[in-house]
Amino acid sequence: MEYKADALVLRTADFGENDKMLTLFSLQYGKISAAIRGVRKAGAKLRFAAQPFCFAEYVLAKRGERNTVVSASLTDGFYALREDIGKFYAAACVTGVADAVLYGGIVNEELFLRAVSALGQMCGGNEAETLISFILKALELSGYMLSLDACAGCGAPLEGRIFFDMAGGCFSCSECAAGAGASLSTLNVLRKCAGKEYDPALADKDGVFRALRLLSAYLAEKTETRVKALGEYLALLAAG
Ligand SMILES: [Zn+2]
């Protein structure tokens, strides 16, 4: 049986002599694996369809539990992401995070559309803030939404010394002090990227780094998966 799926390449692995196994995030069927034959040969017609971040309409043949790519027509290759190392790693974080929060066979149209739009925005804009917005949304859609509005203990405004509780995904004031110390710049960057009111003076570059580090740790705690690309992107930000 052949069927079509609009899908984004999350991950690829070599197998056989010239083949790859793709992990695809499809709009219609969620996460699926599919073999793609001969794409490691120079000049292979479907080479583009086995590249990272490729967004295409795939035609798949299903035999038993196995999918094989028959053909693909490109929707967007997001080529600008391959010309800038920061954008490349940030984009790898988008696909890595989507992979970490998705279970096989679960359809999540909103996450799919958010992932595709984040990759598009990264091509031209600020990849770090786009990534933070995407991770916040991915966490929310997975039931791990962060609470960014007030102290989770007493409802007081978050100012001065604040704390972040990894288990609860919430901030608290210095009186309630649940979890580890956090910075106001982290909170303000998270609020900015969540589309909430924030203090521009506090949403600085250091806050972007800290916000990503916090999200990386929180995601690892909730999904029990370490997204390798997040570690690599953080190292790149720390070096720059
Ligand atoms: Zn409090």
Residues whose N, C-alpha, C, O or C-beta is under 5 A from the ligand:
A	BS01	ZN	C151 G153 C154 G155 A156 C173 E175 C176
